[in-house]
Amino acid sequence: MQNKNTKILLILFLGILLGISSSLGDVLPFGSALFIIGGFLNTASFWSLSSFLIGTRFRSRKNSIVAAVGFLVLSIISYYVFGYFFGNRNEVPIITLFIAAVSWIIISLFIGSLCGLAGRTARFTKDLKKRMVAVVIPMVIIITESIIAMLQLIPYLSANSSNYIPFGVLVSLTLSALLTPFLIFRNSRIALYTMFLGVIVSIIGIFFLIILSRT
């Protein structure tokens, strides 16, 4: 019990640090490496991967969801609170910040619950099919978001060399997603099958979003 509570408290503390780090990134020079990295700390990809990894730390479905959601919610709250008192958001009306925070918290409830439970399922469930699907969930979110962002960024790489920084971060996120099955499954064949499944679903999602954006 004490070990579980310690893990949860540590995760919640890291969530606060994440929010503060992201908020600090906003006041750094626009386009700088730390500014760009700070922006990626609040992407669906980073949220999904973090929640998934947190979920792998708990056997209990309840604890995996609570810890992942709590991590994201505290990150959002600390982001706006720190930004208001110490960052560049003190000129924004409080009601505007409140609405924005609530909107992101609602999103975090979905991502945290889904990916936190997926992480728990991937590590502790004995059903192989369920484990494979659980690993695919964060993979698809990360790969889809990263590839779409890279496609949007490619035309601007030659115009400004600083654009290679976010491009490199996106590539790193994609590689992290592709390697996730190999960190979960000891059987390399199953990990490879899971990776291919994630890639196929991601490609379908990318084409769907591209077509949707053009309609």
Secondary structure, DSSP 8 states (H G I E B T S, - for coil): -HHHHHHHHHHHHHHHHHHHHHHHHHTS-TT-HHHHHHHHTTSHHHHHHHHHHHHTT-SSHHHHHHHHHHHHHHHHHHHHHHHHHTSS-TTS-HHHHHHHHHHHHHHHHHHHHHHHHHHHHHHH---HHHHHHHHHHHHHHHHHHHHHHHHHHGGGTTT-GGGHHHHHHHHHHHHHHHHHHHHH-S-HHHHHHHHHHHHHHHHHHHHHHHHHHH-
